[in-house]
Amino acid sequence: MRDRRNFIRMAAGSIAALSTVGTVSAARRTHGLSKQKVNKAFHRGIIQDGAAGARANLEDLGIEDPTVKSHNDFNVQTDPETLTEEDDDAGRVSPEYKYGDPENTDSKLFVSQHNVDGSDDKVKVSVGMALRDQKLTAGHAFWCDDAIGVGYNNSDWAAVGNPVVRASKDHSARFTSDDVGDDALAGTVNIKDHYGRGEETSLPQAAATLSGVFRLRDGKVPSTLWGSYNHTLSISPSGAISDISGGKGGISVGLNTEARKAWSIADSVDPRKDLPGY
């Protein structure tokens, strides 16, 4: 009887040990995930299979139930002088050079968020833009960078460190802190015209992503975070972004006189879903 009790006790101990090992392994998988790893998984997932691909890749990193949204109902903003009579009557804007018609395109914005290692006050947010449905252009859309980022309420949130910004092959992206408001975390995206400038060509397909961490300020309630993308045009190679601001509704760009905005798109995430206690 004693041998049997010892066997049961040893077996139970072995099961407990295995359970502990499993728990520790799972914890190690999620602990200390860098923005680089998260962004790489998110970026590859979007290119491979959109929102579903991004969610699957994040789950493979050990992130439980990440929020991943996709959006292609464009909120178009542009300068009044670019409106035609038909556009004005219909309440729509259709710039000459762009990635598809903003209301009828396969281009999509993706926004993801998840809690940072069980923290009570930090979330990681990733924003991705997949540009599709190329239309003809004379090269103007290549002469001014696009902008990607997160707009937020600075009285509620503080951005932690620099984000990771990535672009698909043949294009480039970088984090920028130049002339960026304290209510925005942003990067610029250079869409390369690899078909040749000066000729009427199709815009190439492209994807860009940004991932950053946000900490809830002491005593504050987690307000909405906005992922967004701004696509620009320029009449000359000297077109440039002069400033980037954020806040409610996402990021917004200021442009010099040689450039103008083609369209912008933003989508929100609710961080209360992932922060414990809310």
N, C-alpha and C positions, 0 to 999 in steps of 0.2 A: 504494500500500500504506500509505504514511504517512497519507493522508487517511482511509483505512478504519480504521486503528488509532486515529486521533484521534477519529473518529466513535464508535467503540466505547467509547473512554475517556470521551467526553462523555456518551454515553447512560448508561453505568454510573454516572457522577457524578450525573446527573439522577435516576436511580432511587434512588441513595443519599440524595440530598437530599430526595426525596419521602418516603422511608421515615422520615427524621429528622423531617420536618414532621409526619408522622402520629403518630410516637411522642411528640413534644412536645405535640401537640394532645391526645392521650389523657392524658398526664400532667397537663396543665393542667386537664382536665375533673375529675380526681379530687383534684388538689392543693387544699387549703384549703377543702374543702366544709364549710360551716357546719352547725351543728346545726339551724339554722332551715330550711335547704334540705333536709336529710335528713328532718327531721320532716315538713315539708310534703309531700314526695313519698310518704313512708310513710303519712301520714294519708289523703291522697287515694286512694292505692292500696287501702287497707283498705275505704274507703267504696265504691269502685268495684267491686272484685273480690277482696276478702279477701286471703289470703296471696299468691295469684298476682299480684294487682294491685300489692301492695306490692313484691314482688320485681321486677316489670317496671319500676316507676318508679325503684327504686334502681339497676337496671342502666342505665336511661336517663341517670342522673347520671354514669355511667362507673364505678360500683362493680362490681367483678368478683365473680361468684358469691356474692352475699350470702346468709347463712343467714336464712330466714324460716320460722318455725314457727307453726302454728295449733293451738289446743287448746280443746276444749269439754267435757272430762271434769272437771267441777267438783270441787274439793276443798272441801267445805262445812264451815264452822266456824260455830258459833253458841252462844249461852248455853244452859245446861241447861234453864232454865225455859221455853224456847220449844219444847222437844221434846214431842210427844204420845206416847201409849202406842204407837200404830202406828208412829210414826217411830222410837221407841226399839227396838221389836222388829225393825224392818227395818234398823236401823243407818243410817237416813237422816234428813235434816232437811228440813222443808218449811215455811219461814216463811210467814206469811199474806200479806205484801206483798213482792214481789220481781219481778225480770225472769224470768219463766218458771220451770219446775222446773229446778233446777241440773243434773239428770241427763237432761233431755229439753228442750233449748232450742237455738235457733239462735244464741244469744249466744256469742261466741268471743273468746278471748284470743290475741293475736298477739305474738310476740317475734322481733326481728331483731337481728343483729350483723354487723359487718364491721370489718376492720382500718382504722386511721386512716393513710392515705397511706403505706403501707409501713412504718409504725413498728414497732419490735420490742416495744413495751411499751404500746400504746394500742389500745383498741377502742371503737367507738361501739355503743351498745345502744339499741334502740327498743322500746317496749312499747305495744301498742294494745288497746283493748277495744271491741268492737262489741256493743251491747246490743240484743237483739231479742226477739220473742215477748212482747209486753207483756201483763201481767195486770192485773186491776182493783185499784185502790188507793184509799184514802181520803185520799191526799196525804201519808202519813207518810214515804214514801221520798224526798220532796223536802225534808224538814226537816233533813237532815244531809248534809254533803258525803260523797262517795265518795273513795277514795284510789287512786292509781295510782303505780307506781314500780318500783325495782330494789333487791333485797336482795343484799348481798354480804359477804364476809369482809373486814373493815377492816384486818386485819393483812396481807392480800395485795394489796388494791386501794385506790386513792385516787380519789375522784370529782374530775374536773377541771372547775371552774367550775360554773355553774348549768345545769340541763337546760332544754329547751324543752318546754312543755306546751300542748296544744291540744285543743279540744273542737269538736264539730260545731255547726252552726247552731242557734240558740235556747238553747244551753247554754254553760257557761263553765268554764275550768280555769286553774289558776295554780300556779307553783312555790311550795313552802313549805319554809322552813328552821326554822320555829317548832316546838320540841319534837320534832325529828326526830333519831333516833340516828345515830351516826357509821358505822353499818352499813346505811344506807338513803339512797336518793335518791328523793324523792317529790314529788308534786303532789296537789292536791285538785280534785275535779270536782263542779260544781254542776249537777245535772240539773233543768232548769226545767220546772215543771208549766204548760205553756202551754194546758192545757185547762180550768184553773180549779181553785182549791183548795176543799176542803170538800165536793166532790162525788165520787162514785165514778166514777173515770175510768180510762182506760188510760194506763200509763206510755208516754211517747214513745220512739221509737227514738233512739238516741244513739251517738256514738263519741267516744273520748278517746284521746290518744296522748301519750307522753313519750319524749324522746330525750336521752341523756346520754353523756358520755365518761368512760372509766375507764382509769387508768394503773396498770400493774403495779409494785408497789414493788420496790426493788432487792433482788436475790437471792431473790425469791419465785417460786413456781410458780403459774401462773394457775388459780385455783379457779373453781368454778361461779358464774355470775351468774344471779339469779332475777328474771324479770319477773313482776309480779303486780298484781291489782286487788281491792279490797275494797268491797263494796256494803253500805250501811248503812240503818237505819230509825230513826225517831224518833217519840216519842209527843207531841212538842210542837216548836214552832219554835226552842226553845232547845237542841235536840239538837246536839252538836258533837263533833268529834274532839279528844281531849286530847293525844295523842302518837302518834308513828309510829316503829316500830322495824323493823329488817331482819334481815340475817344469812341463814343457810342456810334455804331454804324460801320466801324472798320477804319482802315487807313485811307488817307486822301493825299494826292500829290499836287504840289505847286510846280509849274513848268515855266521855263523862260519863253521869250517871245517867239522862238523858232519851233516850239513844240506845242502840241495840244493832246488832250486825253481822248482816246477813241471810246473806251468804255471802262467801267469798273464793276466789280461784283464782290459782295460780302455775304457771309453767313455766320450765324451766331452759335455759340456753344454755352451750355449752362453748367458752370463748374460745381454747382451745389450737388450735382449727381454723384461726383466722385470724391468730394471732401467729407470726411467723417464728421458726424454731428449736424449735418444740414439736410 
